Amino acid sequence: MISGRGRQDSIRILHLITTLDVGGAEVMLMRLLTALDPNLFSSRVVCMAGPGEIGEQIGLLGIPVSCLDFQRGRIALFGIFKWFKILHEYRPEIIQAWMYHANLMALSAPLAVVNARVFWNIQASGRDPSGFKALTRGVIRTCSRLSAFPEAVIVNSKKGVADHCRMGYRSGNLNYIPNGFDVNLYLPLNPEIRRQIRRTLGIDDETPCVGMFARYHPVKDHFTALLAARGVQESGLRAHFFFAGAGVDHGNTAICHLISRLGLESSAHLLGYRKDVASLMAAMDTVISCSHSEGLSNVIGEAMAAGVPCVVTDVGDSALVVGDTGKTVKPQDPEALARAILEILRMPADKRKALGGKARARIQHHYTIEKVADTYSRLYQKAILKTKAFG
């Protein structure tokens, strides 16, 4: 039998996910795997595509990762055969699927493991299904019609619960469990380390710095962020903007052209994909999230845990997470975004630090990965007790 991390008598969980590239659902899966009690749960991960960056990190945790190697938009018969072979050998008691395509595929698991309890996870809200490709739209419609079949549909934002109810998902099966954050990884920096990190970025300790940590994708809206950066510069405040994320680098001609057109060559810095996000965030004076669609943004929770006040757009649960520890503006409104950034940057340093401390306390109270993992754990154990009760 193929085993995962955990005791011999622990509950076997198989996580099925669409991809293991760097993304919100993938990062949340990895955090959950690190936080679930290995004495209670044995875990294994199956990815419909290739391993990706997160797959490699999960493997380093000692958790087996298998890939079905589906090509985008295509189902391979060999991958289907491999899926059922893994199910037959591992005999999971819980199937936890992540994202729409994996959610749909997970419903096939009881064909191989009769008593397996299937859970879905949705990490999206607010996005009009018409904005997806035709295949994904069809998958979402099918999932909505079949949403009574999984044991529970876990959604990471309250806004996402409401949105998916409107999309036809069975309301009684939708469960809100937010993303969780590792407050021991995302920490405020002491002044000396903060100075060192800023020096590596070519910035002194007094220059106002704004960070945006997001992969390059239309929904993340780097266009609005750069327009807001120009608005901040035009106010007379000498601030620097740092953009980190996959595809946000000097090989991106679209974003480089926009920076040049806006005259931001000396103040907008493209860092590309970085592994030192925790320290980079903590070296900023504010972190922005200007997406026009989100569920619950990992970046916001990470920055708040690092003691950095955030400026966010009012999408998904962003405003709910930030509360009164930062600023919230309408999406796709660069003028409002610039004003909110200026409000944070013009605060006295001690007041901004106090606001960041309040942000960290909010994450510690409501959104730690330990609390979130405990909620998942209780949900899983309840399902197993039901299985035993009804045979």
N, C-alpha and C positions, 0 to 999 in steps of 0.2 A: 504494500500500500504506500502511496506517495504521502508523505507527512508534511506538516507545517510546523511552525514554532508553537510550542505548548506542551502540556503534560499529555500522557497517553489517554487519560479519561476526560480531557477537556472537550468543550463544544467545538466542533469543526465548522469553521466559516470559510466559504469561498467567496472572494470579492471579484466580481466581473466588471471590468471597466473598458470604455471605448478606446482610450489611448493612455499612455503613460508619459507623454510630453509634459513640460512644465505648464500647469494650469491650475485653476482654483479647485476643481474636483479632485485632481490628482494629488495636489498638496494636502487636501483635507483627508484623503484616504491614507496617505503616509502618516499623518499625525495621529489618526485614529488607530492605526496599527501599532504605533509606539505606545499608545496610552491604554489600550485594552489589556486587561490582566491576563498574562500568559498562563497563569494557573487555572483560569476559567475558559480561555479560548485558544484554539489552535487555528492559525490563519494561513491562507494561501491566496495568491493573486493570479488572475487570468486576464490578460489584455487582448482585446480583439485585434489590435494592430501590432506594431513592434514594441520593443522594450522602453525606449526613450530614457531621458535623464532621470525621471522619478522612478522608473523601473529599476535602474541601476542602484539607486539609493535604497529602495525597499529590499533589494537583494542583499545589501550590506547589513541589513537588520537581521539576517538569517531567515527571512521569510521567502519561501519558494515563489518564483514568478515564472509563469508560462505565457507564451505569446501564440495567438492563432494566426497571425500574419495575414489578416484580411487586408486587401488593398482598399483605398478609399472608395466607397460607393459600391463595393463588390463583395459578395459572399463566396468563399472558396470551399468546395466540398471537403478538401483535406482539413481545413480549419474546423468545419463542423464535426468531422470524425474525431479530431483531436479533442474538441470540447467534450464530447460524450465519453471519450476514453478517460479524460481527467475526472469527470464526474463519477464514472464507474469505479475508478481506483481510489479516489479520495473520500467518496461517500459523504459529502458535506451535509450537515444538519441545517445550516443557514446558508442561503445564497444572498449576498448583498451586491446588488447591481448599482452602477454609477453612470448616469447620463442616459439619454433617451434610447440610443441604439442598444446599449447593454441591457437596459431595463426590459426591452422587448425580447431580446434573446434569452434572458434569464427565465422567462416563462416556460422555456423548453426543458429546464432542469428536472422537474418532477417526472419526466418521461424516463429518466435514467435513475433518479433517486426519489422514490415515491413520496417519502415523508419529509423531503426538504422544504423548508419554509423560505419563501422568496420575499425579499425586501427590495424596494426601489429607492434610489436617491436622485433628487432633482436639485441642481445648483443654479437655477435660472429664474428670472422673473422679468416681467415688463416688456419682453421682446416680442413683437408681433410675429407669429409663426410664418406670415407671408415673407418675412425677411430671410427665412432659411431656404436652402435648396429643396427642390421638389421631393427628393428621397426623404430628407429629414422631416419635411412637413407631413409626409405620409406616415412616417414612424410616430410622430407626435399624435396625429389623429388616431392611429391604431392603439397607442398606449392609453389615450383618454378613454377609448371604448372598453379597454381591458383592465382598467385601473381598479376594479373590484377584486381581481384575482390575486395580486400580491398580498402578503400578510399586512404590510403597511407601506405607504409611500412617504418617504422622509423628504421634507423640503427645508432648505436652509434659511429661508426668510419668510416672514409673515406675509409680505407682499407677494411672494411666490405662491404661497398657499391660496391666496385670493385669486391670483391670475390663473392658476391651474383649475380652480373651481369653475371659472368662467370658460375655460377651454374644454370643459366637459369631464374633467377628472372627478371621480366619486369623492365628494367632500368628506364623508365619514371615514375615508381611508387615508386622508392626508394628515401627516404628523409634522409639526414644526420642531426641528432641532437645529439650532444655529451652528455655524462653524465654530471651532474652538482654536485657541491660540496658546502657544508655549511661552508663558511669561518668563521662563528661565532662559530662553534663547533670545527673545527680543527684550533688551534691557536698555535703560538710559545709560549713556556713557559718562564716565567721569571726565572732567574738563581736559585733562592732559590727552587722553585717548581721542577725545573729540577733536582736539587741535591737530593731532597727528593725522587723523583720517582726512580732515579738511586740507591739510598741507599736501597730501597725496593727490587731491583733486585740484591743487593750485589755488586754493582759497584761504584767506586769512580767517581768524576766529571771529572777526567783527562783521564780515560781509554777509548780508542776508542770503540764505540759501533755501530754495524750494525744490522738493523732489517729487518726481512722478515715476512710479514703478509699475509698468504695465507693458505687456507685449504689444507689438504693433498690430492693431486690428481696428477696423472702422468703429466698432462699438466702444472702444476705449477713448476715442476722440482726442487724439494728439493735436488735431487742427485747432480745436477750441483752446487747448492748453497753451499752444504757441501764440494764439491771438491774445490770450490773457497775459502772457509773458511780455508781449509788446506793450500792452496797456500799463503794466507795472513799470516798465522802463520809461514810458512817456510821462509817468507821474513824477519822475525825477529821482525815484529810489533806485540806487545801484544794487540790483539783486541778480543772483545767478540761478539758473534753472538747470537741474540735472535730470535727464531722462534715461532710465535704465529698463531693459526688457528685451526679449527676443525680437529681432528685427528693427530695433531702435538704435541704429548705428550709422556710420558714414557710408555704408553700402546701400542705404535706403535713399535713393535719389529723390523721391517725393518729399520726404521730410527735410532733407538737406536743401532742396530748392525753396521750400517754404521758409526755412530759417534765413536763407539769404534774402529772399524777397521782403521779409519783415525786418531786416537789419539786425538780426539777433546773433550774428556770428560770434561775438565776443562774450555773450551772456547765456547762450543755450548750449548745453554740453550733452552729447550723445554717448552713453556708456555701453550700450548693447546689453547682452545677457551677462549678468553678474551673479556670482555665488556668495558674495559678501554683502547681500542686501541688508541683513540685520544691522551691521555697523554703519553702512551708508545711510540708512534711514535715520538712525539715531544722531547722525551728524547734521541733519537738516534742521531748519527752523520751523518749517511746516511741510507737510506732505499733502499732495492733492490727488483726488480721484475724480475725473470729470467724465466718466462713462455715461452714455445715455441709456444703458441697460445693465443691471447687475442683480444678483440675488443678494448675497452677503459678501462683500469684497474682503478677501484675505488681506490685501494691502492696508486697508483702513485699520483693521484690528491689530496688525503687526506694528504699524506706526504708532498707534495709541499705546500698545504694550511697551514700546520703546520710549514712551514719554514725550511724543511729538504731537502737537495739536494738528488736526486735519481740516482741510477744506474739501467738501464733497458735494457732488450733485445729488439732488433729491430723487434717487432711483433705488428700487429694491428696498432694503432695510438700512441703507447708508445713514440716513438721518436718525433712525432709531439707535444705531450703534454709537454714533458720535454724541447724541444727546446735546448737552450744553457744554461739551468740552472742545468744540470747534465751530466751524461755520458750514452752513448748508445753502446751496444756491440751486437755481433751476438748471437743468441740463442744457447744453448748447447755447449758453449765454456768456460769452467771453468777458463782457463788461462787468457783469455781476461777479464772475469768478475773480477777475483782477481786483475788484474792490474788496472782496473777502480776503484775498491773499494779503493785500496791503494792510488790512485791519490787524491781521496776525503779526506781520513783520514789523509794524510800527508800535507794537506793544513794548513796554519796558521789558528788558530781558528777564527780570525776576517774575513779572506777571505772566510772561509766556511760559516760563519754566513751571510755574504753579499750575497753569492750565494743562500743560503736558502731564504733570503729576496726577491731576484729576482724571485725565484720559486713561492713564495706566490703571488707576484704581477702578475705573469703570470696567475695563477688560478683566481685571482680577476678580471682580465681584460677579460679573455676568457671563463671561465668555472664555473661561479657561478650558483647555483641551481635556483636563481631568473631569470637569463637570459634564462636558459634552459626552465624553467616552462613557461615563457612568450612566447617562441617559440611554445611549445605544445599548449598553450592557443589560440594563433592566428590560429593555424592549426585546432583546434577543432571548433572555432567560424566560420571559413570559411566554414567548412563542414555543420554546422547548417544553415547558411545563404543559402547554396546551396539547402538544404532540403526544406526550406521555399519557396525558389524561384520556385522550381519545384513541390512542393506539395508532 
